[in-house]
Structure formats: structure tokens, C-alpha cells
Amino acid sequence: MASYLMQFSFTAQGIQQIKDSPARVEAAKQTVRAMGGEVREFYAILGSAHDTLFILEAPDDAAVARMVLAIGSRGYVRTETHRLFTEEEYGTVIRSLP
């Protein structure tokens, strides 16, 4: 499975209901699992434009797109997602260069 960084920024609704955030994190993890992925790490972020993040594994980009849309549609966060490459994957890409 591929690795991804999914960053979250609270919306006005999300920050107004911040005390419910831990339950929403668990709900988002369940959404990821239900769509074939697995959250490996969760972090809250200090000093960033983003508030929290997941490091997750998913079968493909389309699955991650579904996850992002499902989580974002609840209205509590906006997301920014990046594909991550392990050191081994990175090496494979570099070795394949002409």
C-alpha cells in the first residue's frame, strides 16, 4: 500500500466544536479503515497552517480521494493530502531515471 500525509485545518464549525475533536478523529480513522486504508500516526501540529495530520496507508490515490471527500464533507476540516515515498520507493524512482 502507498503512504500519504493528510493534513487537516479546522473550519469555523470545527473550531467552535473543538471539544468533540477527539471523537471526530476516531470517526475519520474509521472512515479510512472502511475504505481500505489504515492510519499509522495522528499528530496535532503547533506553529503550522494546519492543525492536525494523519500519516496513513491506502491502496491507491482514488481511495484516498474518497477518504478526503468523505471526511471533508462533514464540515469540520479542510484537507491537504500528499503522496509519501519511503526511502526504498524513492531509490526505485531515482534508479529508473534515464
CORPE-V192923 format. One record per residue. RES is the residue in one small letter. PSI is psi in degrees with one decimal (999 if undefined). OMEGA is omega as a letter, one per 20 degrees, with the letter a starting at -180 (none if undefined). D_CENTER is the distance of its C-alpha to the mean C-alpha in Angstrom with 1 decimal. Layout:
# CORPE-V192923
res,psi,omega,d_center
RES,PSI,OMEGA,D_CENTER
RES,PSI,OMEGA,D_CENTER
This chain:
# CORPE-V192923
res,psi,omega,d_center
m,151.9,r,14.4
a,156.4,r,12.3
s,147.2,a,9.6
y,150.6,r,6.5
l,119.0,r,5.2
m,112.5,a,2.4
q,142.5,a,5.5
f,139.8,r,7.4
s,130.7,a,11.2
f,139.2,r,13.5
t,176.1,r,15.9
a,-41.6,r,19.5
q,-40.8,a,19.2
g,-42.1,a,16.3
i,-32.8,r,18.4
q,-29.2,a,21.5
q,40.8,a,20.3
i,-31.7,a,18.5
k,-19.3,r,20.4
d,-1.3,a,18.5
s,-44.3,r,15.1
p,-38.1,r,15.2
a,-35.6,r,16.0
r,-34.4,r,13.2
v,-46.9,r,10.7
e,-39.5,r,12.7
a,-39.6,r,12.8
a,-39.8,r,9.0
k,-41.6,r,9.2
q,-37.8,r,12.3
t,-45.5,r,10.9
v,-47.1,r,8.7
r,-43.6,a,12.0
a,-23.6,a,14.2
m,17.0,r,12.8
g,8.2,a,13.4
g,-177.5,r,10.3
e,127.6,r,10.0
v,121.3,r,7.9
r,-36.3,a,10.0
e,148.0,r,9.5
f,137.4,r,8.8
y,141.8,r,10.6
a,145.6,a,12.3
i,134.9,r,13.3
l,131.8,r,17.0
g,31.7,a,18.4
s,163.7,r,15.6
a,-15.9,r,15.0
h,155.0,a,11.6
d,-36.6,a,11.9
t,169.8,r,9.1
l,156.1,r,6.0
f,143.5,r,4.3
i,120.6,a,6.0
l,163.7,r,6.2
e,142.6,r,9.1
a,157.1,a,10.0
p,-32.2,a,13.5
d,174.0,a,13.1
d,-36.4,a,11.8
a,-39.7,r,13.4
a,-41.9,r,11.6
v,-39.2,r,8.1
a,-41.6,r,10.1
r,-41.7,r,11.3
m,-48.8,a,8.2
v,-45.2,a,7.3
l,-41.0,r,11.0
a,-44.3,a,11.6
i,-45.9,a,9.4
g,-30.5,a,10.7
s,-14.0,r,14.1
r,-17.4,r,14.7
g,2.1,a,15.4
y,-21.4,a,14.0
v,158.1,r,11.2
r,152.5,a,10.6
t,156.5,r,7.5
e,127.0,a,7.7
t,140.3,a,6.1
h,141.0,r,8.3
r,132.6,r,9.9
l,143.3,r,11.1
f,128.8,r,14.6
t,168.6,r,16.4
e,-40.5,r,19.8
e,-46.3,r,21.5
e,-42.0,r,19.6
y,-46.0,r,20.3
g,-40.3,r,23.9
t,-43.4,r,24.2
v,-47.0,a,23.2
i,-43.2,a,25.7
r,-22.6,a,28.4
s,-5.6,a,28.2
l,144.3,r,29.1
p,999,none,32.6
